[in-house]
Amino acid sequence: MILYLDTSALVKRYFLEPYTDDIISKWKSAHQIVTSFVTYAETMASIYRKKREARLQKSVIRSIEESFYQDWLSFVRVEVNDDLNEYISHLVQAYPLRGFDAVHLASAMVVRERIPHGFVFACFDSSLVRAARSEGMETFPPSDEMD
């Protein structure tokens, strides 16, 4: 399986949240983890937002940041470039997506076109999940859990 993680799915690897165990299980069974280059900025912002909100110690954050950076080096990262623009134009016209959500879905579509079988889009944003399903993607969590 090729597992695409948007930021809402990826942060569950570093913070105990609902579906954390499921994401880790999917991660372990995946042949490859794929994400967009925008995920780095989004994840770092999430880590430091959680630090502020939960008043986490610097040592905890440093450990999470190091773990994320090591994982980041192993990901297939889809570049944000003009090749995505056609997909993005279609997606924002068809669905009520925010900018980076459109980038994530466009990135996933590019990869899925090349690897159509065994591709799973993991995301915990209901609008983005609906759009991904409408584009024919298998999503995690399954549709009955997000609707």
Residue frames as a rotation matrix with the C-alpha (Angstrom) as fourth column:
MET 1
0.579 0.815 0.000 0.00
0.815 -0.579 0.000 0.00
0.000 0.000 -1.000 0.00
ILE 2
-0.618 -0.592 0.518 1.04
0.560 -0.793 -0.239 3.57
0.552 0.142 0.822 -0.75
LEU 3
0.225 0.671 -0.707 -0.19
0.969 -0.227 0.093 5.82
-0.098 -0.706 -0.701 2.07
TYR 4
-0.345 -0.224 0.911 -0.68
0.364 -0.927 -0.090 9.54
0.865 0.301 0.401 1.44
LEU 5
-0.065 0.274 -0.960 -0.78
0.990 -0.106 -0.097 11.52
-0.128 -0.956 -0.264 4.68
ASP 6
0.274 0.123 0.954 -2.12
0.215 -0.974 0.063 15.03
0.937 0.188 -0.294 4.84
THR 7
-0.581 -0.619 0.528 -1.09
-0.318 -0.424 -0.848 17.01
0.749 -0.661 0.050 7.91
SER 8
0.147 0.721 0.677 -4.20
-0.960 -0.059 0.272 16.12
0.236 -0.691 0.684 9.93
ALA 9
0.927 0.124 -0.353 -3.24
-0.096 0.991 0.094 12.44
0.361 -0.053 0.931 9.60
LEU 10
0.147 -0.975 -0.168 0.52
0.236 0.199 -0.951 12.90
0.961 0.100 0.259 10.01
VAL 11
-0.294 -0.313 0.903 0.38
-0.686 -0.589 -0.427 14.75
0.666 -0.745 -0.041 13.34
LYS 12
0.746 0.615 0.256 -1.39
-0.632 0.532 0.563 11.74
0.210 -0.582 0.786 14.86
ARG 13
0.507 -0.664 -0.550 1.96
0.361 0.743 -0.563 9.95
0.782 0.087 0.617 14.68
TYR 14
-0.499 -0.844 0.196 3.49
0.270 -0.367 -0.890 12.44
0.823 -0.391 0.411 17.13
PHE 15
-0.732 0.354 0.582 0.57
-0.673 -0.510 -0.536 13.26
0.107 -0.784 0.612 19.44
LEU 16
-0.883 0.469 0.012 -1.88
0.444 0.845 -0.296 10.94
-0.149 -0.256 -0.955 21.12
GLU 17
-0.569 0.753 -0.331 -5.22
-0.773 -0.627 -0.097 11.70
-0.281 0.201 0.939 19.46
PRO 18
0.399 0.728 0.558 -8.18
-0.279 0.676 -0.682 9.68
-0.873 0.117 0.473 18.26
TYR 19
0.999 0.045 -0.028 -7.00
-0.045 0.441 -0.896 7.35
-0.028 0.896 0.442 15.48
THR 20
0.294 -0.956 0.010 -3.32
-0.941 -0.288 0.180 7.58
-0.169 -0.062 -0.984 16.49
ASP 21
-0.186 -0.370 0.910 -3.03
-0.320 0.899 0.300 3.79
-0.929 -0.235 -0.285 16.78
ASP 22
0.650 0.517 0.557 -4.78
0.358 0.438 -0.824 3.34
-0.670 0.736 0.100 13.44
ILE 23
0.882 -0.378 -0.282 -2.44
-0.466 -0.607 -0.643 5.75
0.072 0.699 -0.712 11.65
ILE 24
-0.041 -0.943 0.331 0.62
-0.911 0.172 0.376 4.05
-0.411 -0.286 -0.866 13.15
SER 25
0.033 0.133 0.991 -0.73
0.059 0.989 -0.135 0.67
-0.998 0.063 0.025 12.05
LYS 26
0.933 0.314 0.175 -1.37
0.208 -0.075 -0.975 1.93
-0.294 0.946 -0.136 8.50
TRP 27
0.592 -0.781 -0.198 2.09
-0.804 -0.591 -0.071 3.52
-0.061 0.201 -0.978 8.50
LYS 28
-0.182 -0.709 0.681 3.75
-0.634 0.615 0.470 0.23
-0.752 -0.346 -0.561 9.45
SER 29
0.134 0.305 0.943 1.91
0.398 0.855 -0.333 -1.69
-0.908 0.420 -0.006 6.74
ALA 30
0.899 0.207 -0.386 2.60
-0.210 -0.569 -0.795 0.86
-0.384 0.796 -0.468 4.00
HIS 31
0.468 -0.758 0.455 5.29
0.881 0.438 -0.176 0.26
-0.066 0.484 0.873 1.40
GLN 32
-0.645 -0.632 0.429 5.77
0.665 -0.741 -0.091 3.99
0.376 0.227 0.899 1.08
ILE 33
0.155 0.614 -0.774 4.56
0.766 -0.569 -0.298 7.17
-0.624 -0.547 -0.558 2.77
VAL 34
-0.463 -0.198 0.864 3.76
0.781 -0.552 0.292 10.09
0.419 0.810 0.410 0.47
THR 35
0.302 0.569 -0.765 2.94
0.750 -0.637 -0.177 13.69
-0.588 -0.520 -0.619 1.29
SER 36
0.724 -0.013 0.689 3.23
0.492 -0.691 -0.530 17.18
0.483 0.723 -0.494 -0.13
PHE 37
-0.403 -0.910 0.095 6.13
0.650 -0.358 -0.671 19.54
0.644 -0.209 0.735 0.50
VAL 38
-0.131 0.403 0.906 3.63
-0.404 -0.856 0.322 21.89
0.905 -0.323 0.275 2.24
THR 39
0.696 0.441 -0.567 3.24
0.239 0.602 0.762 19.28
0.677 -0.665 0.313 4.97
TYR 40
-0.268 -0.864 -0.427 6.57
0.814 0.034 -0.580 20.30
0.516 -0.503 0.694 6.51
ALA 41
-0.813 -0.029 0.582 5.39
-0.137 -0.961 -0.239 23.84
0.567 -0.274 0.777 7.27
GLU 42
0.174 0.971 0.163 1.96
-0.535 -0.045 0.844 22.69
0.827 -0.234 0.511 8.38
THR 43
0.524 -0.006 -0.852 3.35
0.495 0.816 0.299 20.01
0.694 -0.578 0.430 10.68
MET 44
-0.591 -0.782 -0.198 5.93
0.659 -0.326 -0.677 22.29
0.465 -0.531 0.709 12.27
ALA 45
-0.595 0.456 0.661 3.21
-0.473 -0.865 0.171 24.88
0.650 -0.211 0.730 12.87
SER 46
0.494 0.817 -0.298 1.01
-0.262 0.467 0.845 22.18
0.829 -0.339 0.444 14.44
ILE 47
0.077 -0.561 -0.824 3.81
0.768 0.561 -0.310 20.98
0.636 -0.609 0.474 16.70
TYR 48
-0.861 -0.507 0.036 4.45
0.381 -0.690 -0.616 24.47
0.337 -0.516 0.787 18.04
ARG 49
-0.240 0.862 0.446 0.74
-0.585 -0.495 0.642 25.29
0.775 -0.107 0.623 18.33
LYS 50
0.594 0.438 -0.674 0.31
0.177 0.747 0.641 22.17
0.784 -0.501 0.366 20.46
LYS 51
-0.375 -0.805 -0.460 3.37
0.757 0.020 -0.653 23.18
0.534 -0.593 0.602 22.49
ARG 52
-0.842 0.079 0.534 1.78
-0.231 -0.946 -0.225 26.53
0.487 -0.313 0.815 23.29
GLU 53
0.087 0.992 0.088 -1.68
-0.616 -0.016 0.788 25.12
0.783 -0.123 0.610 23.98
ALA 54
0.769 0.215 -0.602 -0.52
0.197 0.817 0.542 22.20
0.608 -0.536 0.586 26.13
ARG 55
0.645 -0.597 0.477 2.53
-0.758 -0.579 0.300 23.97
0.097 -0.555 -0.826 27.59
LEU 56
0.937 -0.328 -0.116 4.77
0.319 0.943 -0.090 21.08
0.139 0.048 0.989 26.61
GLN 57
0.541 -0.813 -0.216 8.38
-0.002 -0.258 0.966 21.09
-0.841 -0.522 -0.141 27.72
LYS 58
0.378 -0.500 -0.779 11.15
-0.892 -0.421 -0.163 21.99
-0.247 0.757 -0.605 25.27
SER 59
-0.649 -0.690 0.321 12.66
-0.597 0.723 0.349 18.51
-0.473 0.034 -0.881 25.56
VAL 60
-0.094 0.714 0.694 9.37
0.304 0.684 -0.663 16.89
-0.948 0.149 -0.281 24.53
ILE 61
0.805 0.406 -0.433 9.01
-0.216 -0.479 -0.851 19.19
-0.553 0.778 -0.297 21.55
ARG 62
-0.012 -0.896 -0.444 12.64
-0.954 -0.123 0.274 18.66
-0.300 0.426 -0.853 20.54
SER 63
-0.657 -0.192 0.729 12.08
-0.149 0.981 0.124 14.90
-0.739 -0.027 -0.673 20.58
ILE 64
0.358 0.865 0.351 8.91
0.369 0.214 -0.904 15.21
-0.858 0.454 -0.243 18.48
GLU 65
0.696 -0.136 -0.705 10.65
-0.577 -0.691 -0.435 17.55
-0.428 0.710 -0.559 16.07
GLU 66
-0.409 -0.912 -0.039 13.60
-0.805 0.340 0.485 15.16
-0.429 0.230 -0.874 15.66
SER 67
-0.426 0.349 0.835 11.27
0.244 0.933 -0.265 12.24
-0.871 0.091 -0.482 15.08
PHE 68
0.683 0.719 -0.124 9.33
0.131 -0.288 -0.949 14.20
-0.718 0.632 -0.291 12.50
TYR 69
0.361 -0.607 -0.708 12.50
-0.854 -0.520 0.011 15.29
-0.375 0.601 -0.706 10.72
GLN 70
-0.684 -0.608 0.404 13.76
-0.425 0.781 0.457 11.69
-0.593 0.141 -0.793 10.48
ASP 71
-0.041 0.761 0.648 10.39
0.502 0.576 -0.645 10.58
-0.864 0.299 -0.406 9.13
TRP 72
0.653 0.310 -0.691 10.35
-0.293 -0.739 -0.607 13.52
-0.699 0.599 -0.391 6.71
LEU 73
-0.248 -0.865 -0.436 13.58
-0.840 -0.032 0.541 12.29
-0.483 0.501 -0.719 5.10
SER 74
-0.800 -0.060 0.598 11.95
0.075 0.977 0.199 8.93
-0.596 0.204 -0.777 4.34
PHE 75
0.200 0.980 -0.006 8.79
0.173 -0.041 -0.984 10.30
-0.964 0.195 -0.178 2.69
VAL 76
-0.498 -0.097 0.861 8.14
0.864 -0.135 0.485 10.63
0.070 0.986 0.151 -0.99
ARG 77
-0.220 0.360 -0.907 7.40
0.365 -0.832 -0.418 14.35
-0.905 -0.423 0.052 -1.17
VAL 78
0.190 0.400 0.897 5.36
0.982 -0.073 -0.176 15.81
-0.005 0.914 -0.406 -4.00
GLU 79
-0.806 -0.560 -0.194 6.70
0.545 -0.829 0.128 19.15
-0.233 -0.003 0.973 -5.15
VAL 80
0.373 0.851 -0.370 4.38
0.560 -0.525 -0.641 22.12
-0.740 0.032 -0.672 -5.29
ASN 81
-0.745 -0.614 -0.258 4.92
0.098 -0.485 0.869 23.46
-0.659 0.622 0.422 -8.79
ASP 82
-0.477 0.555 -0.681 3.08
-0.829 -0.541 0.140 24.37
-0.291 0.632 0.719 -11.96
ASP 83
-0.834 0.148 -0.531 2.32
-0.163 0.854 0.494 20.71
0.526 0.499 -0.688 -12.65
LEU 84
-0.740 0.565 -0.364 -0.22
0.636 0.416 -0.650 20.80
-0.216 -0.713 -0.667 -9.80
ASN 85
-0.830 0.369 -0.418 -2.02
-0.289 -0.926 -0.243 23.92
-0.477 -0.081 0.875 -10.98
GLU 86
-0.595 0.646 -0.478 -4.35
-0.516 0.149 0.843 22.17
0.616 0.749 0.245 -13.43
TYR 87
-0.426 0.409 -0.807 -5.45
0.620 0.782 0.069 19.76
0.659 -0.471 -0.586 -10.70
ILE 88
-0.764 0.076 -0.641 -5.81
0.536 -0.480 -0.695 22.58
-0.360 -0.874 0.326 -8.18
SER 89
-0.847 0.467 -0.255 -7.93
-0.531 -0.766 0.362 24.65
-0.026 0.442 0.897 -10.58
HIS 90
-0.381 0.711 -0.591 -10.29
-0.124 0.594 0.795 21.71
0.916 0.376 -0.138 -11.06
LEU 91
-0.456 0.149 -0.877 -10.47
0.761 0.577 -0.298 20.91
0.462 -0.803 -0.376 -7.35
VAL 92
-0.854 0.113 -0.508 -11.23
0.287 -0.712 -0.641 24.39
-0.433 -0.694 0.575 -6.04
GLN 93
-0.693 0.667 -0.272 -13.96
-0.675 -0.469 0.570 24.83
0.253 0.578 0.776 -8.64
ALA 94
-0.238 0.602 -0.762 -15.53
-0.120 0.761 0.638 21.47
0.964 0.243 -0.109 -7.80
TYR 95
0.231 0.231 -0.945 -15.19
0.794 0.517 0.320 21.40
0.563 -0.824 -0.064 -3.99
PRO 96
0.825 0.102 0.556 -15.14
-0.174 -0.890 0.421 23.85
0.538 -0.444 -0.716 -1.06
LEU 97
0.516 -0.732 -0.444 -11.45
0.830 0.556 0.047 23.34
0.213 -0.393 0.895 -0.25
ARG 98
0.798 -0.447 -0.405 -8.93
-0.156 -0.801 0.578 25.59
-0.583 -0.398 -0.709 1.46
GLY 99
0.592 -0.588 -0.551 -5.71
-0.795 -0.317 -0.517 26.29
0.129 0.744 -0.656 -0.41
PHE 100
-0.476 -0.857 0.200 -3.41
-0.876 0.482 -0.020 23.74
-0.079 -0.184 -0.980 1.21
ASP 101
-0.015 0.546 0.838 -6.20
-0.230 0.814 -0.534 21.13
-0.973 -0.201 0.114 1.17
ALA 102
0.905 0.313 -0.287 -6.35
-0.317 0.050 -0.947 21.56
-0.282 0.948 0.144 -2.61
VAL 103
0.115 -0.947 -0.301 -2.55
-0.958 -0.026 -0.285 21.17
0.262 0.321 -0.910 -2.75
HIS 104
-0.487 -0.270 0.831 -2.75
-0.612 0.784 -0.104 17.93
-0.623 -0.559 -0.547 -0.74
LEU 105
0.397 0.721 0.568 -5.49
-0.041 0.632 -0.774 16.46
-0.917 0.284 0.280 -2.90
ALA 106
0.826 -0.174 -0.537 -3.77
-0.564 -0.210 -0.799 17.53
0.026 0.962 -0.271 -6.13
SER 107
-0.220 -0.971 0.098 -0.53
-0.975 0.218 -0.034 15.97
0.012 -0.103 -0.995 -4.87
ALA 108
-0.314 0.186 0.931 -2.33
-0.322 0.901 -0.289 12.74
-0.893 -0.391 -0.223 -4.06
MET 109
0.755 0.656 -0.001 -3.99
-0.190 0.216 -0.958 12.70
-0.628 0.723 0.288 -7.47
VAL 110
0.404 -0.702 -0.587 -0.63
-0.896 -0.174 -0.408 12.99
0.185 0.691 -0.699 -9.23
VAL 111
-0.612 -0.664 0.429 0.73
-0.752 0.657 -0.055 10.01
-0.245 -0.356 -0.902 -7.31
ARG 112
-0.071 0.674 0.736 -2.43
-0.184 0.716 -0.673 7.93
-0.980 -0.184 0.073 -7.69
GLU 113
0.741 0.294 -0.604 -2.37
-0.616 -0.061 -0.785 8.42
-0.268 0.954 0.135 -11.46
ARG 114
-0.061 -0.873 -0.483 1.03
-0.892 0.264 -0.366 6.74
0.447 0.409 -0.795 -11.50
ILE 115
-0.963 -0.206 -0.174 0.14
-0.091 0.856 -0.510 4.09
0.253 -0.475 -0.843 -8.88
PRO 116
-0.336 0.932 0.137 -3.62
-0.679 -0.340 0.651 3.51
0.653 0.126 0.747 -9.18
HIS 117
0.513 0.537 -0.670 -3.85
0.024 0.771 0.637 0.36
0.858 -0.343 0.382 -7.03
GLY 118
0.251 -0.384 -0.888 -3.12
0.904 0.420 0.074 0.10
0.345 -0.822 0.453 -3.34
PHE 119
-0.711 -0.429 0.557 -3.24
0.275 -0.899 -0.341 3.86
0.647 -0.089 0.757 -2.79
VAL 120
0.210 0.759 -0.616 -4.87
0.943 0.008 0.332 5.23
0.257 -0.651 -0.714 0.38
PHE 121
-0.320 -0.185 0.929 -5.47
0.082 -0.983 -0.167 8.90
0.944 0.022 0.330 1.20
ALA 122
-0.100 0.228 -0.969 -5.40
0.967 0.251 -0.041 9.46
0.234 -0.941 -0.246 4.97
CYS 123
-0.742 -0.014 0.670 -7.03
0.019 -1.000 0.000 12.63
0.670 0.013 0.742 6.20
PHE 124
-0.496 0.569 -0.656 -9.22
0.865 0.255 -0.433 13.82
-0.079 -0.782 -0.619 9.06
ASP 125
-0.756 0.336 -0.561 -10.84
-0.303 -0.940 -0.155 16.86
-0.580 0.053 0.813 7.43
SER 126
-0.123 0.797 0.591 -14.36
0.361 0.591 -0.721 15.96
-0.924 0.124 -0.361 6.31
SER 127
0.676 0.367 -0.640 -14.48
-0.389 -0.560 -0.732 18.36
-0.626 0.743 -0.235 3.33
LEU 128
-0.151 -0.839 -0.523 -11.18
-0.973 0.032 0.229 17.07
-0.176 0.543 -0.821 2.02
VAL 129
-0.728 -0.045 0.684 -12.19
-0.110 0.993 -0.052 13.44
-0.677 -0.113 -0.728 2.56
ARG 130
0.334 0.924 0.188 -15.45
0.178 0.134 -0.975 14.00
-0.926 0.359 -0.120 0.64
ALA 131
0.560 -0.200 -0.804 -13.53
-0.759 -0.513 -0.401 15.59
-0.332 0.835 -0.439 -2.24
ALA 132
-0.558 -0.830 0.009 -11.01
-0.778 0.527 0.341 12.74
-0.288 0.184 -0.940 -2.28
ARG 133
-0.446 0.482 0.755 -13.82
0.194 0.875 -0.444 10.17
-0.874 -0.051 -0.484 -2.38
SER 134
0.630 0.709 -0.317 -15.54
-0.108 -0.325 -0.940 12.10
-0.769 0.626 -0.128 -5.16
GLU 135
0.267 -0.643 -0.718 -12.26
-0.960 -0.240 -0.142 11.85
-0.081 0.728 -0.681 -7.08
GLY 136
0.714 0.186 -0.675 -12.38
-0.390 0.906 -0.162 8.07
0.582 0.379 0.719 -6.64
MET 137
-0.359 -0.931 0.065 -9.81
-0.546 0.153 -0.824 7.69
0.757 -0.331 -0.563 -3.88
GLU 138
0.350 0.279 -0.894 -9.83
0.587 0.679 0.441 5.14
0.731 -0.679 0.073 -1.12
THR 139
0.050 -0.281 0.958 -9.68
-0.494 -0.841 -0.221 7.10
0.868 -0.462 -0.181 2.11
PHE 140
-0.114 -0.057 -0.992 -8.80
0.803 0.583 -0.126 6.45
0.586 -0.810 -0.021 5.69
PRO 141
-0.698 0.327 0.637 -10.69
-0.193 0.771 -0.607 6.48
-0.689 -0.547 -0.475 7.92
PRO 142
-0.772 0.446 0.453 -13.33
0.636 0.529 0.562 4.59
0.012 0.722 -0.692 5.97
SER 143
-0.682 0.503 0.530 -16.32
-0.026 -0.742 0.670 6.55
0.731 0.443 0.519 4.74
ASP 144
0.296 0.879 -0.373 -18.69
0.417 0.233 0.879 5.24
0.859 -0.416 -0.298 7.42
GLU 145
0.082 -0.329 -0.941 -16.45
0.994 -0.042 0.101 6.75
-0.073 -0.943 0.324 10.12
MET 146
-0.870 -0.469 -0.153 -16.13
0.452 -0.882 0.136 10.26
-0.199 0.050 0.979 8.63
ASP 147
-0.599 0.691 0.404 -19.71
0.145 -0.403 0.904 10.85
0.787 0.600 0.141 7.42
